[in-house]
Amino acid sequence: MNRKILLILSNRWNRSQKFRFVELAADNKGNVLKERPLRGQPRKAAYDEVWENDEGKSSWAACNRFRRKYPHPLEKKARK
């Protein structure tokens, strides 16, 4: 089963820098199957996980760590 993950790349030292949004498709073992940069912030909650990096990096491959944003407005609600 695949998961949709939203990565938010921001800069905590320069708040005027725009956020970058990247959508990843990953399997349950954590292998990244597909990467897609988004043009802007998503409008609806369609992601299984939301992670953020605030080091000011331009791509997710250059980042050293991510923080899980839980609960996040763009994260799908858990099914009961």
N, C-alpha and C positions, 0 to 999 in steps of 0.2 A: 504494500500500500504506500502510495506517495504522499508527501506532505508539501504544502505550499507555505513558504517562509518569506516574510517581508523583512528586509534589512534597511535600517535607516542610518545613513551616514551624515553626521553633523559635526560642527566644530564648536567646542565649548569655549575656546579662546576668542573666536571671532563670530559673534552671534549674527552678524549681517550676512554671512555666507549662507547660500541656499542649501537646503537639505537635499540629499540625493537618496533616491529610493530604488532598491534592487529587489526583484522577485526571484526566489530560488525554488526549484523543484528538487526535493531530496527523498531518498528512500528511508526506510526505518533504521538502517545501519548508519545513516549520516552522510552517505555519499551524495554529492551534488550531481544531479542529472542534467539540469538545465539552469542557465542564468539569463535573466532579462532585465536590463535597466529600464525603469519607468520614467515617463516624461514629467510626471508630477505626482502629487500625493493621491493615493487611491481614495475613492469616495465611499466605498461600501466595505463592510467587514467580510473579507473573503479569505483570511489567512489562518492557518493552524497555529503559527507562532510568529511573534514580532520581536526582533532583536535590534539593538542600537549600539553604534560606536560613535563616540564624540571626540575622537582624536584629530579630526580634520583631514582624514585620508580620502583619496579620490576613488578608490576601488576597494572592494571587500577583501581581495586577495592580499592587499598591503596592510590590513589591520591585524593587530596582535590579539585583541580581545573584544568580545561583545558582551553586552548586558541584556538579559531577557527583560522585556517590558511586559509585566503581567499584573493585572489585566490591562489590555490596551483596547481602545475603541475600534481598531481595525481587525481585531482578532475575533474569529467566529466563536459564538457561544458554545460551550460544551453540551453535548447531548446527554440526556439522562436515560 
